[in-house]
Amino acid sequence: MKVAVVADEDTVTGFKLAGVKEASVAKEGDEFEDALYELSDEIGIVITTERIAEENRESLKRFRDRRDVFPIIVEIPDKHGSTQSQLQEMVKKAVGVEIDLEDI
């Protein structure tokens, strides 16, 4: 199973340096969706950033609706870190309680 990255330039560069061969710089709209559909059928995991995924939520939904299980799309923080709302949601899922991160 191969890994591909579809993300911003900095993220793509980092993963290329780590040895990922299939990587596309694509940030928004049609550019992002086209990059997903150009991936090889051998790709099992697609890595993108949380911010790009959030900006392209509809494109990701269309892509997932046309595929069965693979590829799995993994959203990672970019160089600016995780977005606060996503962190709150992860904590809520993990512990079952919503917290206000400004109180921490």
Sequence and secondary structure as in RCSB ss.txt:
>XXXX:A:sequence
MKVAVVADEDTVTGFKLAGVKEASVAKEGDEFEDALYELSDEIGIVITTERIAEENRESLKRFRDRRDVFPIIVE
IPDKHGSTQSQLQEMVKKAVGVEIDLEDI
>XXXX:A:secstr
 EEEEEE HHHHHHHHHTT  EEEE  SHHHHHHHHHTS TTEEEEEEEHHHHHHTHHHHHHHHHHSSS SEEEE
E BTTB  HHHHHHHHHHHHS    GGG 
